[in-house]
Amino acid sequence: MKVQMRYFLFAATIWSVASSSSGQTNPELDPSLGLAFPLAVDGDYVVCGEDVILNKEVVLKKGTILHVAFEPPTLEDVDVKRANAKVDLEKTFPRKIIKVDQSEMTYQQRALMSVMNKRAFKVKWKDPNQFRGWFHKKYAEQFFLVYQTDLDSDPVFAGLEYLDGLFLTAPDGKITVAGLIPDSRPAQAGIKAGEQIVSIAGKPFDKPVSEFYVTYLATKKGFAELGESMPMEVYNPETNETRTVQIQMPYSLSTNPFG
């Protein structure tokens, strides 16, 4: 998987702003991410116990090796201030995990990336409790996960994003709400942790898990343009019941209420 460098530069730059009000901008997940994230042990490695929809572009497959979680650096961090602005990233990290056209980066951005590489690839956790403890303490938008799809691939890192306040996993390919933010629109519609998403707007989701994020957002956009609720069918494996919930969608900026 190729990761766009500008995303991480942007995330690292805005981190200094987000961290000052993280309790307001990153509400707690229920159950907490420490409990909701499916973890397992495979030999000497901590791995994903089920498929996890990490963000719009990344799905961590069951068995994905998890190395560590870390906070992206800020310009105010001591190690960033000490970083040499003219550092050669290829020398700092000779495995060339991340290739950067340094001509497009400022000295500050290069220093941030130097420190980010050191934080990402210096330590590897071997105990699932280290991940669970970290997830209990940190909000999702405050850290990146370092992972490896298999032993033959290079480790990479990416951030976790909640889809409309939902943390989604996919055991056996079934989109499952592992946790959700209590005041999110799906929670207000009555969706509960542990329920499976069967269909969106009456259309059964029978595509690869990697396409769910985009499918959800595209469908949501259509209802938001009309200012209408988006119906979603969910299945509760505990009660063996299937029901339809209505997720309220606010008017989008493109909506013309007079048209």
VOPAGU-2260 file (C-alpha; in pm, 1 decimal, decimal comma):
REM VOPAGU-2260
SITE   aa  ch    i         X         Y         Z
SITE  MET   A    0       0,0       0,0       0,0
SITE  LYS   A    1     134,9     340,7     -92,5
SITE  VAL   A    2      74,2     618,8     153,7
SITE  GLN   A    3      51,7     980,1      43,3
SITE  MET   A    4     314,2    1181,8     229,1
SITE  ARG   A    5     119,4    1507,3     232,6
SITE  TYR   A    6    -150,0    1347,4     446,9
SITE  PHE   A    7     100,5    1281,4     723,2
SITE  LEU   A    8     259,7    1622,6     692,7
SITE  PHE   A    9     -82,5    1780,2     726,7
SITE  ALA   A   10    -174,7    1557,9    1020,7
SITE  ALA   A   11     150,8    1633,8    1198,1
SITE  THR   A   12     109,5    2005,1    1142,9
SITE  ILE   A   13    -246,8    2025,4    1277,0
SITE  TRP   A   14    -167,1    1798,4    1572,7
SITE  SER   A   15     -47,7    2093,4    1781,8
SITE  VAL   A   16    -392,5    2250,0    1737,3
SITE  ALA   A   17    -596,4    1934,1    1792,0
SITE  SER   A   18    -409,1    1824,7    2104,8
SITE  SER   A   19    -501,1    2140,3    2296,6
SITE  SER   A   20    -873,1    2055,2    2276,8
SITE  SER   A   21    -868,9    1681,2    2217,6
SITE  GLY   A   22   -1137,3    1612,5    2475,5
SITE  GLN   A   23   -1379,9    1821,4    2272,9
SITE  THR   A   24   -1284,5    1723,3    1919,4
SITE  ASN   A   25   -1233,5    1349,7    1980,0
SITE  PRO   A   26   -1518,8    1208,7    2191,7
SITE  GLU   A   27   -1478,6     874,2    2362,5
SITE  LEU   A   28   -1581,2     555,8    2185,4
SITE  ASP   A   29   -1828,6     318,5    2351,6
SITE  PRO   A   30   -1703,7      61,5    2426,2
SITE  SER   A   31   -1357,9     213,5    2442,7
SITE  LEU   A   32   -1120,1     148,5    2156,2
SITE  GLY   A   33    -909,2     -58,6    2394,7
SITE  LEU   A   34   -1196,1    -305,8    2422,6
SITE  ALA   A   35   -1338,4    -269,9    2072,4
SITE  PHE   A   36   -1018,6    -324,1    1872,0
SITE  PRO   A   37    -986,5    -696,1    1787,0
SITE  LEU   A   38    -637,5    -813,9    1882,3
SITE  ALA   A   39    -473,6   -1156,2    1880,4
SITE  VAL   A   40    -127,1   -1306,1    1915,9
SITE  ASP   A   41      43,5   -1500,1    1638,3
SITE  GLY   A   42     380,4   -1630,1    1752,2
SITE  ASP   A   43     595,4   -1330,6    1844,8
SITE  TYR   A   44     356,2   -1076,6    1695,3
SITE  VAL   A   45      41,8    -891,6    1793,5
SITE  VAL   A   46    -202,3    -910,5    1502,7
SITE  CYS   A   47    -552,2    -800,5    1406,7
SITE  GLY   A   48    -800,7   -1057,9    1528,2
SITE  GLU   A   49   -1050,8    -954,7    1257,9
SITE  ASP   A   50   -1058,7    -723,7     956,7
SITE  VAL   A   51   -1061,1    -359,5    1069,1
SITE  ILE   A   52   -1171,4     -58,8     863,4
SITE  LEU   A   53    -895,5     178,4     971,0
SITE  ASN   A   54    -982,6     474,9     749,2
SITE  LYS   A   55   -1112,9     562,0     403,8
SITE  GLU   A   56    -816,4     402,8     227,2
SITE  VAL   A   57    -695,5     130,7     462,9
SITE  VAL   A   58    -851,7    -198,0     572,5
SITE  LEU   A   59    -635,6    -402,3     805,7
SITE  LYS   A   60    -692,8    -766,8     719,6
SITE  LYS   A   61    -719,7   -1034,3     985,4
SITE  GLY   A   62    -365,2   -1136,3    1075,7
SITE  THR   A   63    -211,1    -796,2     993,8
SITE  ILE   A   64      96,7    -753,1    1213,4
SITE  LEU   A   65      72,3    -457,5    1451,7
SITE  HIS   A   66     402,0    -311,5    1571,6
SITE  VAL   A   67     329,3      -0,9    1776,2
SITE  ALA   A   68     112,0     310,3    1810,8
SITE  PHE   A   69     265,0     655,4    1836,2
SITE  GLU   A   70     176,1    1022,2    1854,4
SITE  PRO   A   71     272,5    1230,0    1551,1
SITE  PRO   A   72     528,7    1497,5    1638,4
SITE  THR   A   73     461,9    1869,5    1662,0
SITE  LEU   A   74     688,1    2162,1    1590,4
SITE  GLU   A   75     703,9    2227,3    1964,9
SITE  ASP   A   76     845,6    1886,0    2056,1
SITE  VAL   A   77    1201,2    1887,5    2183,1
SITE  ASP   A   78    1314,4    1611,0    1947,3
SITE  VAL   A   79    1174,6    1802,4    1649,5
SITE  LYS   A   80    1349,6    2122,0    1752,7
SITE  ARG   A   81    1672,9    1928,6    1779,6
SITE  ALA   A   82    1631,9    1759,7    1444,9
SITE  ASN   A   83    1868,1    1885,3    1180,1
SITE  ALA   A   84    1664,2    2073,3     921,3
SITE  LYS   A   85    1893,2    1944,2     648,8
SITE  VAL   A   86    1873,3    1577,3     753,1
SITE  ASP   A   87    1868,6    1325,7     472,1
SITE  LEU   A   88    1561,7    1107,9     530,4
SITE  GLU   A   89    1710,3     820,5     336,4
SITE  LYS   A   90    2005,8     809,0     578,3
SITE  THR   A   91    1781,3     849,1     879,5
SITE  PHE   A   92    1571,7     553,7     765,3
SITE  PRO   A   93    1771,8     345,8     518,0
SITE  ARG   A   94    1495,3      93,2     448,2
SITE  LYS   A   95    1322,3     364,0     246,1
SITE  ILE   A   96     976,7     299,2     384,2
SITE  ILE   A   97     874,3     647,4     279,7
SITE  LYS   A   98    1005,1     816,4     -31,2
SITE  VAL   A   99     987,2    1192,4     -30,1
SITE  ASP   A  100    1072,5    1455,4    -284,4
SITE  GLN   A  101    1255,7    1681,0     -41,2
SITE  SER   A  102    1244,4    1975,3    -281,0
SITE  GLU   A  103     871,6    2004,6    -200,7
SITE  MET   A  104     925,3    2003,2     176,6
SITE  THR   A  105    1021,0    2284,3     410,3
SITE  TYR   A  106    1295,9    2237,9     667,7
SITE  GLN   A  107    1030,8    2211,2     939,9
SITE  GLN   A  108     841,4    1942,4     750,6
SITE  ARG   A  109    1159,5    1744,1     696,0
SITE  ALA   A  110    1237,8    1764,9    1066,5
SITE  LEU   A  111     884,8    1644,8    1148,6
SITE  MET   A  112     918,4    1349,3     915,2
SITE  SER   A  113    1259,1    1258,6    1055,1
SITE  VAL   A  114    1117,6    1241,5    1407,9
SITE  MET   A  115     802,5    1064,0    1287,5
SITE  ASN   A  116    1009,4     787,8    1128,9
SITE  LYS   A  117    1207,9     743,9    1449,1
SITE  ARG   A  118     893,3     717,1    1660,1
SITE  ALA   A  119     724,8     481,6    1416,0
SITE  PHE   A  120     999,4     227,8    1360,1
SITE  LYS   A  121    1216,4     234,1    1672,6
SITE  VAL   A  122     996,8      20,1    1901,8
SITE  LYS   A  123     778,0    -286,1    1851,8
SITE  TRP   A  124     519,7    -391,1    2109,6
SITE  LYS   A  125     472,0    -762,7    2169,4
SITE  ASP   A  126     189,2    -755,9    2423,6
SITE  PRO   A  127    -175,3    -686,0    2324,4
SITE  ASN   A  128    -217,5    -512,5    2661,1
SITE  GLN   A  129      24,8    -243,1    2545,8
SITE  PHE   A  130    -210,9    -164,8    2259,4
SITE  ARG   A  131    -521,1    -184,6    2476,0
SITE  GLY   A  132    -369,9      40,7    2739,8
SITE  TRP   A  133    -268,8     294,0    2474,7
SITE  PHE   A  134    -612,2     287,8    2310,9
SITE  HIS   A  135    -778,8     339,9    2649,7
SITE  LYS   A  136    -572,8     652,7    2712,0
SITE  LYS   A  137    -559,8     807,3    2367,0
SITE  TYR   A  138    -826,0     935,7    2131,3
SITE  ALA   A  139    -816,3     779,7    1785,4
SITE  GLU   A  140    -714,3    1096,4    1605,1
SITE  GLN   A  141    -413,3    1139,5    1833,0
SITE  PHE   A  142    -205,1     849,9    1705,5
SITE  PHE   A  143     -93,6     640,5    1411,6
SITE  LEU   A  144     -64,6     262,3    1392,0
SITE  VAL   A  145     248,6      97,8    1253,8
SITE  TYR   A  146     160,2    -226,2    1081,2
SITE  GLN   A  147     285,9    -485,1     835,7
SITE  THR   A  148      54,1    -669,7     600,0
SITE  ASP   A  149     284,6    -973,6     605,8
SITE  LEU   A  150     644,1   -1060,4     690,0
SITE  ASP   A  151     757,6    -998,7     332,4
SITE  SER   A  152     623,3    -642,3     314,1
SITE  ASP   A  153     765,4    -320,8     456,5
SITE  PRO   A  154     603,2    -174,7     768,8
SITE  VAL   A  155     395,5     138,8     712,7
SITE  PHE   A  156     180,1     360,5     931,2
SITE  ALA   A  157    -163,6     517,4     903,2
SITE  GLY   A  158    -417,4     700,0    1117,4
SITE  LEU   A  159    -751,2     571,7    1242,5
SITE  GLU   A  160   -1072,2     754,9    1152,1
SITE  TYR   A  161   -1423,6     686,3    1273,3
SITE  LEU   A  162   -1681,8     671,8     994,8
SITE  ASP   A  163   -1962,6     900,5    1113,1
SITE  GLY   A  164   -1867,4     808,4    1469,5
SITE  LEU   A  165   -1849,6     433,6    1393,9
SITE  PHE   A  166   -1553,6     204,5    1453,1
SITE  LEU   A  167   -1610,2     -83,4    1212,7
SITE  THR   A  168   -1469,4    -432,7    1191,6
SITE  ALA   A  169   -1557,4    -708,1     946,9
SITE  PRO   A  170   -1546,2   -1059,7    1094,4
SITE  ASP   A  171   -1613,2   -1305,0     812,5
SITE  GLY   A  172   -1673,4   -1008,8     582,7
SITE  LYS   A  173   -1975,3    -885,1     781,6
SITE  ILE   A  174   -1958,2    -510,8     851,1
SITE  THR   A  175   -1987,8    -487,1    1228,2
SITE  VAL   A  176   -2015,9    -187,4    1460,6
SITE  ALA   A  177   -1744,6    -267,4    1716,9
SITE  GLY   A  178   -1789,6      69,5    1887,7
SITE  LEU   A  179   -1949,3     407,9    1832,0
SITE  ILE   A  180   -1936,8     760,8    1965,6
SITE  PRO   A  181   -2241,8     806,5    2193,8
SITE  ASP   A  182   -2363,2    1137,3    2046,6
SITE  SER   A  183   -2299,0    1047,7    1681,6
SITE  ARG   A  184   -2589,3    1034,6    1434,9
SITE  PRO   A  185   -2579,0     652,5    1408,4
SITE  ALA   A  186   -2594,3     626,9    1788,9
SITE  GLN   A  187   -2885,3     871,2    1800,0
SITE  ALA   A  188   -3060,5     654,9    1540,1
SITE  GLY   A  189   -3037,3     360,6    1780,2
SITE  ILE   A  190   -2748,3     158,2    1638,2
SITE  LYS   A  191   -2569,2     -45,8    1904,8
SITE  ALA   A  192   -2221,3    -193,1    1932,9
SITE  GLY   A  193   -2214,3    -550,3    1807,7
SITE  GLU   A  194   -2476,7    -499,1    1537,4
SITE  GLN   A  195   -2405,3    -574,4    1173,5
SITE  ILE   A  196   -2483,1    -337,5     886,6
SITE  VAL   A  197   -2687,2    -534,8     633,7
SITE  SER   A  198   -2789,8    -270,2     382,1
SITE  ILE   A  199   -2767,0     104,2     313,1
SITE  ALA   A  200   -3067,0     284,2     168,3
SITE  GLY   A  201   -3226,5     -50,6      84,9
SITE  LYS   A  202   -2925,9    -181,2    -106,1
SITE  PRO   A  203   -2757,3    -487,4      47,3
SITE  PHE   A  204   -2384,6    -437,7      87,1
SITE  ASP   A  205   -2229,8    -731,6     -96,5
SITE  LYS   A  206   -1905,3    -566,8    -205,9
SITE  PRO   A  207   -1552,2    -613,9     -68,3
SITE  VAL   A  208   -1501,6    -468,1     279,0
SITE  SER   A  209   -1254,5    -216,8     134,9
SITE  GLU   A  210   -1540,4     -48,3     -52,9
SITE  PHE   A  211   -1772,4       6,4     241,9
SITE  TYR   A  212   -1630,1     342,7     348,8
SITE  VAL   A  213   -1668,7     496,7       2,3
SITE  THR   A  214   -2011,6     337,0     -50,8
SITE  TYR   A  215   -2139,2     475,4     278,0
SITE  LEU   A  216   -2011,1     828,2     209,4
SITE  ALA   A  217   -2146,5     833,4    -147,4
SITE  THR   A  218   -2491,7     722,2     -30,9
SITE  LYS   A  219   -2484,0     965,4     259,8
SITE  LYS   A  220   -2403,1    1252,9      24,2
SITE  GLY   A  221   -2716,0    1192,2    -178,1
SITE  PHE   A  222   -2942,3    1204,3     127,7
SITE  ALA   A  223   -2756,7    1504,0     271,3
SITE  GLU   A  224   -2819,4    1699,4     -47,8
SITE  LEU   A  225   -3190,8    1642,1       5,8
SITE  GLY   A  226   -3172,9    1693,5     382,0
SITE  GLU   A  227   -3334,8    1354,0     435,1
SITE  SER   A  228   -3264,8    1067,2     673,4
SITE  MET   A  229   -3066,1     773,9     536,8
SITE  PRO   A  230   -3223,3     432,1     611,6
SITE  MET   A  231   -2985,5     157,8     714,3
SITE  GLU   A  232   -3074,4    -202,3     793,6
SITE  VAL   A  233   -2890,1    -361,4    1086,7
SITE  TYR   A  234   -2886,2    -711,8    1229,5
SITE  ASN   A  235   -2843,3    -787,6    1599,2
SITE  PRO   A  236   -2684,7   -1133,6    1640,6
SITE  GLU   A  237   -2777,9   -1146,5    2010,1
SITE  THR   A  238   -3150,0   -1105,0    1951,0
SITE  ASN   A  239   -3149,5   -1246,7    1596,7
SITE  GLU   A  240   -3350,4    -942,3    1487,6
SITE  THR   A  241   -3313,0    -724,4    1179,6
SITE  ARG   A  242   -3444,9    -369,1    1184,2
SITE  THR   A  243   -3419,4     -46,3     989,6
SITE  VAL   A  244   -3286,8     271,4    1149,4
SITE  GLN   A  245   -3304,3     623,9    1011,2
SITE  ILE   A  246   -2980,0     821,2    1027,4
SITE  GLN   A  247   -3054,3    1191,4    1016,3
SITE  MET   A  248   -2846,3    1378,0     759,9
SITE  PRO   A  249   -2795,3    1753,8     780,3
SITE  TYR   A  250   -2824,8    1964,0     467,5
SITE  SER   A  251   -2497,2    1972,9     278,8
SITE  LEU   A  252   -2346,1    2304,1     167,1
SITE  SER   A  253   -2452,8    2223,8    -188,5
SITE  THR   A  254   -2817,3    2193,5     -93,6
SITE  ASN   A  255   -3048,7    2460,2    -231,8
SITE  PRO   A  256   -3351,2    2470,3       2,6
SITE  PHE   A  257   -3537,6    2691,4    -245,2
SITE  GLY   A  258   -3472,8    2481,4    -555,2
